[in-house]
Amino acid sequence: MPSFESLAAFWSHDVIAANLIVFYSLFGALLLGLLVGYERSYRGRAAGMRTYGLVCMASAALTVIAGYPADWYGGNALPAMGADPTRIIQGIVTGIGFLGAGVIMKEGYNISGLTTAASIWATSVIGVLVGVGFYLSAMLLALMSAFCMIWIPKMSVWLPSRQAIKIVMRFRPGMGPAESVLREAAVKRGYEIAPGSIAISGTEGRVEWQFVAVAFSKSSGTSISELAREMGQFEGLESFNLSHARN
């Protein structure tokens, strides 16, 4: 049965001081992660502010606690003979990484599950913090992770962004546009064709174009419903498919 003194050691002056250092590191890492994530989100990439914020914050937590091993376990409990806590942490993070990879799905230009994978990884770090006795840091990381997943999407609505649309165009036999015509049509509707996104295939004389169109700004791009209406007027077009893309 743990004594009161051994339990109180988890809330000693030294341990709380180490937790404060972790606090500052988490806040700084979150802000910098959100900054990098916003740039990716602005360009229509799948990994946005939430993903970058969670990964940067959790990485900072693991790194900073490595500098305070004397305060692990309240500073009064030595690890079992032959056990190395740092190797245990390394194994946990690596194993959870494989688990997170299992929830990431890619379908064409669309990628989903990145934030879920990052949150799973961040949750494993919360467990590590609890395991080594950094309870305050674990609670802060849990609160900040929840903040990322709940409030960051609402905040990002007010920030400048560029929507991306995946476009698939199938043409009748013998028909097919020039690339310059497609690019000009995209520009007129407030979009540019993303570099390296064009894929062209053909079967039985029919040509199919696939590409991603990225809006110049948040307000410049024609809505996807209006694009669908205008597609019917494109010469030689047999069928088409439009969907929001995060690539």
Secondary structure as UniProt FT lines:
FT   HELIX           4..8
FT   HELIX           9..11
FT   HELIX           13..42
FT   TURN            43..44
FT   HELIX           49..65
FT   TURN            66..67
FT   HELIX           69..75
FT   TURN            81..82
FT   HELIX           85..101
FT   TURN            102..103
FT   STRAND          105..107
FT   TURN            108..109
FT   STRAND          110..112
FT   HELIX           114..131
FT   TURN            132..133
FT   HELIX           135..156
FT   TURN            157..158
FT   STRAND          164..171
FT   TURN            173..174
FT   HELIX           179..188
FT   TURN            189..190
FT   STRAND          191..193
FT   TURN            195..196
FT   STRAND          199..203
FT   TURN            204..205
FT   STRAND          206..215
FT   TURN            218..220
FT   HELIX           224..231
FT   TURN            232..233
FT   TURN            235..236
FT   STRAND          237..244
//
